[in-house]
Amino acid sequence: MTSSELLDQALVEEATKKSGLVWVGGPGVPARALWHVWHEGAACLIGDGPGEQPLPGLVDGGTAEVTVRSKDKGGRLVVWTAKVVELPPGSEAWTAAVGELKGKRLNAPDGEAMTERWARECRVLRLEPTGVTLPLPDGDLAARPLPSPATTREPIPAGLPKLLVRRRRRGQ
């Protein structure tokens, strides 16, 4: 490996480890923000099950483009290509990846039983770097958020402003 390739590999690994969120797109599928963990040289993801993040366009043996953002400023640091590997439930690699993912999963509805649910209903993917980094694009690439059942926009309850005003008066 050349020194440039080693530097790219180190950048991909360090940036991806430190960022809790990466933007992942598959062929013909727009990039989507996904939480992950870095484990044994790859970004590991859980999804496609009830209550978990969707993983559209990510198929076993396929490729993906991963954009890593800065944790402190939020700007793009590096864009790298990955080979997608789906881990079979119960395998040694699946168990190791799920052990890492379990520690990072926030607000799981089923607590300790989530690994059993993941084995039954979800997919665990490894995004293995191919060694290719892509140039950062020019411009901001701003786009409307992708539709998701996780986002709802409802009006605030009518009584909420009154409750907030009362709290402020009591605290004075």
N, C-alpha and C positions, 0 to 999 in steps of 0.2 A: 504494500500500500504506500502511496505517496504521502508526503506530509499534509498536503491539501485534503486528501481523502480522510486522513486521520482526524484533522481538525473538523471537517464536516461531520464525521461520526460522533465526535465528542460534543459538538454543538447540538446535534439532534438529541443525543441522550440526555445531556444536562438540561436543555430547554424543556424537553418533554417531561422529565422527572419533576421539574419545579412547577410546571403549569398543571393545574387541576382540570383544565378544560382545553380540548383541542377541537379544531374544525376539521371534519372528515367528510370527504366526498368520494363517491364511487363513479365509475364510468356512466355518464349521462344523468347523474343524480347530483343536485346542488349540495354544497357542503353544509353540514349541520354541526352544531356545537354538541360535543359529547364529553362526559366525564370519564376518566380512565385512571389506571395506575400503570406505572412503569415497572415491569417485572421481567427479570432475566433477558434483557436486551430487546424488549418489545413493549408496545402500549397494549394493555389488556382492557377489553370493554365487555360489559354485560348489557343485554337488551333484548328487544323483540318479544317481551313477555308482558303480561298484565302489570301495570304500574312501573315498568322500566322504560328506558329510553329506546326510541325506534332506531333501527340500524338499516335503513333502506339502501339498497345498492351494494351492500357489503356481502359478498358471497365467498365461500371457501375456495381458495385457489385464485381468487380475483386480485385486483389491485385497488389501491386507494391512494388519495392524495391527502396528506396531513399537514395542516397549517398550525403552527405553535405560536401562541401569543406570549408576551411578557406578562409575568404575574403582577408586577407593580404598575406598569404603564398601560398594559392592554394592547400594545402594538404588535404587529407581526414580527417574529424573530427569524423563523426558518420555515420553509415548505419542503417536505420530503415525501418520497413515494414509499409505499409499503405493499408487501404481499399479505393478503388476508388469509389467516389460518383459523378455521373453526375447531375448537377443542371438544372432543367427545366427552359427554358427561361421565364422571366417575374415573376418567383416566388420571394418571399421575400429574400430567401437565394441567389438566382442568382443576384438580384439587389444589395445586399450588397457586394457580391464578385466582381461584375463588377465595382462597385464604387471604390474599392481598386485597381483592375487591371488597370483601366483606367488611374489612376495617375502614374502608373509605365510603361505604354506602351510607348516606344520611337518610334519616326518616323512613326506614324500611317499615312497612305496615305489619310484617310478621316476625320481626326480631330474629331470634335464633333459627327459626324455621325457614328463613329466606334461602339458605343454600339448597334445601330440599326442593323448594319451589323453582329455584334457578335450574336445577337438574331436570325437572319435569317440563318447564314451560319456557325457558329462555335459552339464548345462545351466548356462549362465551367466545370472544374472538381475540386473536393476537394479531396486532398490526406490526409485522416484522420489517424493519427498515431494509430497503434494497441497496442502500449506499448512494442513492441518487438524491441530491438536493436540487431544488428548482429555484430559479431567480425569483425574488420577491416582485410581485406585480406593481406596476405604476398605478397611481390613483387609489381611491379609498374602497372600491368594490362594495359600497353600501347597497343593501338590498332589503326589501321587506322581509320580516321574519316568516319562516315557513309555518304553515298551519299545524297546530298541535292541539290535542285534547287537553293538554296540561295548562293551557292559558285560557283564561276567561276574563271578560271585561264586563263588570256589572256596576250599576250605580251604587254609590255609598248609601247606607241606610239613612232614612230621613232624620232619625233621632241622634245620630252620631255627633253632628256639630254641637248640639245642645249639651250632650254628655261631656264633651271636651271643654266647653266653656265653664261648666260647673266645676270640673276638676281644677281648673286654673284658679277659680275664685276661692276654693277651699284651701289651696296651697299658699295663698297670699297672706 
